[in-house]
Amino acid sequence: MRSIKNFRVGWLLLAVLLVSGQAVWAAPQKMHIMEGFLPLGWAIFWWLVAIPFWVWGFIQVRRLVAERPEQRLLLGLAGGFIFVLSALKIPSVTGSSSHPTGTGLGTMLFGPFVVAVLGTIALIFQALLVAHGGISTLGANAMSMAIGGPLIAYYLAWRPLRGKTPTWLSVGLTAFVADLATYCITTTQLALAFPDPVSGFLGSWLTFAAIFAITQIPLAFAEGILTVLIFNALQTNASTELKSLGLQEV
């Protein structure tokens, strides 16, 4: 029975990866903060801020793989889910673009520090293979999508709501918060790097926030719904793995 469930999860992972390839090549324009867009000082600053999270995340991933090798398939699924959703580009009516993040699922399964590694790996592949984002801006993009968003979602949504609200609500809100938190952080990063000449940081922040909000709020709702569906599928097809994580009944 366990092998059958692992087989189903494996097919789910394969489907995620196949869709990811189509999603990337169907979205040739840039997303995240593009290569060379940030001033050098800010690019270095965000790299330095991100490094401690990466180090601790790698330690947790190594521990997880060593102590719970049966979780490797779920780990790959969480990473593939991040890669898929963060590779989807939705044009904004304001001339910008938005995309989901996919980090909420991994945050609930393994915690925010493991997701810091999974999300960063996805960003590296996108930067090197399809010119989405960049290496100089990897620290900034990781801080918003792979680190900051998951941390905020974990401590403001998942931990307070888990076991105290219906599963669909806690799962959906965690994904929703992770998505919106990512773009609030990105907005802050851009406003710090490019303050408005007249209104300064606040004016720039409000401008960038308005650009993203039109498409990002509906996207966050959609990501929440999709994550609930994926989580429900995992409860059916990977109940043993979720139980070992304490997540079969949440």
Buried (B, 14 or more C-beta within 10 A) or exposed (E): EEEEBBEBBBEBBEEBBEBBEEBBEEBEEBBBBBBEBBEEEBBEBBBEBBEEBBEBBBEBBEEBEEEBEEBEBBBBBBBBBBBBBBBBBBEBEEEBBBBBBBBBBBBBBBBBBBBBBBBBBBBBBBBEEBEBBBBBBBBBBBBBBBBBBBBBBBEBBBBEBBEEBEBBBBBBBBBBBBBBBBBBBBBBBBBBBBBBEEEEEEBBBBBBBEBBBEBBBEBBBBBBEBBBEBBEEBBEBBBEBBEBBEBBEB
